[in-house]
Amino acid sequence: MSERFTLNQEDVKRWLKNTAIFFAPAFLVFLIAIQSGTPREEALYLVYLWLLNTAIDLTRKFISDGSGSK
């Protein structure tokens, strides 16, 4: 892991992998909500939640001091 307040290439790769992995279920739930008649604006909250979680994950990696578990 990188030093605190920096992101190395490995951190970015790990974050991108997590982002891709967790996008699939979020998008699937979004599509199911749309298919069941939920208004698009309401269904988009699921995508917003996914975006918020990915931003939190990136921030956590950025402020981590590298001494924690991977």
Secondary structure, DSSP 8 states (H G I E B T S, - for coil): ---TT---HHHHHHHHHHHHHHHHHHHHHHHHHHHTT--HHHHHHHHHHHHHHHHHHHHHHHH--S-S--
